[in-house]
Amino acid sequence: MNTLANDISLSWENYIKYGKRIFFKEKSIIFRQGDVGSGFYYVKKGLIKIVSGKSDKNERILDIAGPGLLIGEQTIDNLPYYSTAISHEDSVLYYFSEKDYEDLAQKDPNVIALLAHSLILKHRLLLNNINAKSADTDYQIAHSLLYLMESYKSKEINFTQQELSHYVGLTRITVYKVLKKWASDGILSIKNRKIYIIDTNALIEKLLNKDSLSNAVV
């Protein structure tokens, strides 16, 4: 049997037939923070907003999970969900119960490595976000926009300025001022409650700026 290291094409896509296909309309809650779950989800299609906080007023957007990613893996150890998952657009997910996972692990130990890999990636994302907080405002916003571009696989980011402020962890006024300046500089545009990236290289240069980068690690 091939190991995960020898088969880099191996992913949860190979195992979706063992999960339960579920369709979630936009803004549907998939799971809630604090609830004890008994399984996890594979994102087949769409985007999932991962948030913390008990209400919209103190909500913090932690991540945007797109196709090919897992969400809610920590419940395999019978732990509560540390966040709430909401479909950011119409999405198709595959649900794997704890028993589904155990049966799969018996059939193919590669799934254990795949689950561990997903958790490692999320820990790296958390560390990168923490490090970004020590950088200046431009760095933090550029870092977030580039990550969202990767999640959306597009230069069109379906985020309002309020949502971006919740994601970056800065005030809406601060985000508004930066985006307004970048719009006048031709780096991006804002219309129909969406952010359109025009000059990706300009955002990358914000990360390479020595003053911004002095305390941050990407």
N, C-alpha and C positions, 0 to 999 in steps of 0.2 A: 504494500500500500504506500502511495506517495505521502511524504510528509508535507506539512504546510510550507516549509522552506523550499521544497522542491517543486511546488505547484503554486506559483504566485497568483494564478488565475482563480484559485479556490476562494469562494466566498459564500455567504449565506444564500446567494442566488441558487446554488446547487442543492439547497435543502428546503426551498419554499414549499415543495410538495408535501412536506411533513407538517406544515403549519396551517392555520386557519386564515383564509383570506377575508379581510374586513375592509369595507369602504367607509371612509369618514368624510362627511361634507365639511366645507370650510367652516372654521371656528368651532368644530366639535371637540369636546374634551375627551381625550383618550385615556388618561389616568390623572389622578389628583395627588398633589403633594401630601404626604402623611399617610395615605392609604397603604395598607399592606397588600402587595400584589402577589401573584403566583406565576408570573411569566413575563416575557419580554416581547418586543415587536421588531420586525424587520421592515424598513421603509422601502417599498417597491416603487411607488410613484407618489409625487407630491412633495410637500415640505411640512415639517413639523416644528412648531415653536415650543421650545423648552423654557419654562419660566419658573421663578421662585416668588414667594409672597402669597399672602392670603387674599389680596384684593387688587384691583386695578391701580389703586393709589400708590401701593408700595411694591408693585410688580417689578421684577428685574428679569429681563430676557437673558438667559444663559447661553442659548445656542439655537441654531436653526439646523435641523437634521434633514438631509435630503436622501435621495435614492441610494441604496447600498449600505446604509447605516443602521445600527441597532439603537433602540431606546428602551430604557427600563430594565437593563440587565441586572441591576443590583438586587432585584427581587428574587433571583435564583437562590440567594442565601436567606430568603424569608425576611428581608428587610423592607421597611416602608419606602415608597417612592420619595426621593429627596426633592422632587420638582413636579410640576404639572406639565403635561404634554397636550398641546392644542394644535389641531390641524390648521396650518396657515393658508392652505388652499385645499381643494378637493384632493384626497389622498387615498392610496391603496396600501394597506399594511398587511403583514402576515404575523399572526400571533402564535407564539410558542409557549405552551404551558411548561411548568417545571418537569412534568412527566415526559412531555415531548422532548425536552432537552436531555433528560437522563437516558431516554431510549436511543436518541441520536448519538450520544456520547458512547453508548455501548456498541453501536454499529460502526461508528467512525470517530476515533479519538481526535481527529482534526478539528471537530467543532469546539472542543475545549480550548484549543489554541486560538481559534477564531474569536471566541467570546473574550478571552484574555486580551487579545490584540485590540478589540474594541474598547475595553476598559482602559488600556494603556494610552490609546489615542485621546481619550477623554481627559485623562489625568494630564497629558501634555498640553491639551487645550486650556485646561484650568491654570496650569503654571504660566503659559504664555499670556493669558489674560491678566493674571496677577502681576507679572513683570511689566506688562504694558501700562499698568496703573501708575508706575513710577516715572513714566515718560510724560512729555508735555501733551497738551490738548490735541494738537495737530496729529501727533503720532497715534494717540489713542483712537481718534476718529478714522484716520487713514487705515490703521490696522484692522478696525472693525469692518470698514467698507470692503477692503480686499478679501477678508474672510467671507463676508456675505456674498460677494461676487462668486467666490468659489462654491459656496453652498447653492446659490441659484443657478450656477453654470451660465451666467448671463451678466451683462453690464446693466441690465434693468433690475433694480432692487425694489421689491414691493414692500417698502418700509416707509411709514410716515416719519416725520422728524421726531414726534413723540416716542414712537417705537425705537428709533435709533438712540434716543437719549436713555431709554430704559435698558437698551443693550450695552451701550458704552459705559453707562453709569455716571453721566454728566447731566447737568441741568438742560432743560429744553432750550433756554435762552442761549447757553453756551454753544450748543450744537447748531442752533439757528444762525448765530453770528459766523461760525466757521463755514457752514455750508453756503451762506450768502456770499462770503468772500470767494470761496472756491468756485461758485457759479459765475461770479464776475470775472474770475481768472480763466474761465473756460475749462475747468477740470471736471465739472459735472453740471447737470441741470436738474431742476425739480419741477415736476408737473404731474397732475392727476394723482397727487398723494404718493408719488413714487420718486425714487432717486435714480437718475441715469448717469452712469460713469462715462465721461467723454475721453479723459486722458489718464489711462491706467498708470503710465510711467510717472506722472506727476505725483500720484499717491505713493508709489514705491519710493520716490525720492524723499517723501516725508519720513519714511522709515529709515532712510539712510542718512538723514541729517544728523550730524555729529552731536548737536545739542540735544535733539530728541532722543538719540540712541544712548546717551551717556549712562543711563540707569536701566535701560530696557533690553530684553532678550527676546528675539522672535523665534 
